[in-house]
């Protein structure tokens, strides 16, 4: 059965797929650049791209209730953290990729042949303190500002 907290992510796969499609469209429109961290204008632009993609999708593939604050918040949160480098997430994906390489090399098990989304948005903060994303803070961080 599980706890109610375990069911938070249930049904978000279509929403995440739409958000990542919108992120690809954002990158194409901005020369490959990801949205800046905690930029509300970029988050709204990404949400607008997601709405546009959703409007042109077939009826059975549309994400329902995209204007609901909890669902549109997922797209905004993805935008605000799109260029972040998270070492624990990199370690998880590294483990998954390593396992899939071993599966493919040995032929013993069947590797993943579809998309893979790790839905861990609960780990992201709701908002950042203003000093964390100021121009001075990003300049001081140098190459580590991602």
Secondary structure, DSSP 8 states (H G I E B T S, - for coil): ---GGGGTTTT-HHHHHHHHHHHHHHHHHTTT----TT-HHHHHHHHHHHHHHHHHS-GGG--TTTTSHHHHHHHHHHHHTTT---HHHHHHHHHHHHHHHHHHHH-SS----S------GGGS-S---GGGSSHHHHHHHGGGG-
